[in-house]
Amino acid sequence: MFERISPEKAGISSKKVLGFIKTLEKYNFNTHSLILARGNCIISECYYAPFHKDFLHRMYSVSKSFVSIAIGLLAEDNLLSLDDKFIKYFPEYTDPKKCSKFLSEMTIKEALTMETCNAGQLDWFHCATDDRTKLYFEWKPDYMSGSLFRYDSPVSYMLCVIAEKLSGKPFLEFLKERFLIDIGFSKNSYCLKCPGGHSFGDSGVMCTSLDLLRFARFVMNGGVWEGKRYMNEDYLKSATSKQVANSIYGDYSYSSFGYGYQIWCAPDGGFAFIGMGDQFAICDRTHDFIMIINSDNQGNSNSRFILYHALYEDIIGNLGDPLPEDKEAFDELKNYETSRKLNFAKGALSSSFSKELSGSLYSLAKNDMEIENIRFEFEDKKGIIYYTNAQGKKQLKFGFGYNEFQKFPQTGYSDMTAGAPSPGNMYDCAVSGEWLEPKKLHLKIQAIDKYFGILDMVFSFKGDGISVVMEKTAEAFFEEYKGHAAGVININK
């Protein structure tokens, strides 16, 4: 399964595939991996170092689609019905004082299609709860279920809880036993946990890009793998078909083709698994084609449109019958694939001001980030920022024209249990720098661990003064690095 072949054998030119990859890079995507497959063959596969084929990547909301399949299998086992009331599986909350009328009437199917009654998105990460499940019943629903599509990530978690209650095991282990291991899924794959002990089913699946390809192919095959049926096809047909309009105002775009059971609809009757930061499995039935991409484009509001548009215009729209082999173009594609590295800041690599700045200590006025002082040192194409914050003295290395890989120095971020501080834990990160102007330095920090995120630091210098701006796009971490500050050179350093 998944033999590597030339794009030409699959009905598209190697030049088109190479052009697609370069298009994503042109728009500064933070891509981690990319796989293009037609039928049971891979026509392109690349990993952006330090990512590699065995890396267990956080799938974010792609995890919801895994949960959907677990629910489908449990329905097939007659352990639940999609018409069941959601509250049936939480008897401890059936008291009207604990569960609103709207929520008590919601069905499993309405949860799958995200036609829930919970419009709000409670920020459970900052609730300091020891049980995420009970938080779902603390919301105040303001409309009836089954009436509107409103993206409700927590209900996906609740579906995962139901799956684990009925199967008696972590939901991903349940799926492994039923079919994932048989189709070649990584045995060491896992799912992060939430406070209370259940799996982080709406966001926490950790698996490889090839694992996701296998899962997508399984669903596209209607539950069959190498001639063996593992799942009833009826549920999968419904799950990947439009059950609800997912654009209230009728907008027509790549993200508004409808929604199935925790699975997005795509053009021409296709479907997609989609996760935050641009984790994608886009499945085109018409051409028997699947694209897998893992990325961290959080904060890039245009990335999904660019990705969809380029994929359908440059790849899917050009798939046809096999073409004559083009060895030179195929070799060029393969060489390009193996040379990929994680995106980095691509501005000016040097400034004459760096010599003056190097070694200068700046004391900062009181600020929300609680950073007391900052100092830089530069040598050739790299630098180090030293600073002191509420946790103590810190330092970060950064490269100009490349990434410096290291542990981000802030400690205590979540590890295996999301939202739960883990004393001493630090995230792997990549740091690069660029000079936006002769006296304006930008550091791009990418968390590349179980949790992904982008942190931008900008330092502007004028006379003896410094202005600092820090912005983060990350889920519930880098919180200490949001805000701005000002300071002056400390001549008594």
Secondary structure, DSSP 4 states (H G I P E B T S, - for coil): --EE--GGGGTS-HHHHHHHHHHHHHTT--EEEEEEEETTEEEEEEE-BT--TT--EE-TTHHHHHHHHHHHHHHHTTS--TTSBGGGG-GGG-STTTS-HHHHT-BHHHHHTT--S--S---GGGS--S-HHHHGGGS---S-TTS-----HHHHHHHHHHHHHHHSS-HHHHHIIIIITTTT--TT-EE-B-TTS-B-TTT-EEE-HHHHHHHHHHHHTTSEETTEE-S-HHHHHHHTS--B---TT---STT-S-B-SS-EEEGGGEEEEEETTTEEEEEETTTTEEEEEEE--TT-TTHHHHHHHHIIIIIGGG--S-----HHHHHHHHHHHHT-B-----SBS--THHHHHTT-EEEEPS-TT---EEEEEEETTEEEEEEEETTEEEEEEEEESSPEEEE-S--B---SBTTS-BTT---EEEEEEEEEETTEEEEEEEEESSSEEEEEEEEEEETTEEEEEEEEEESS--GGG-EEEEEEE-TT-
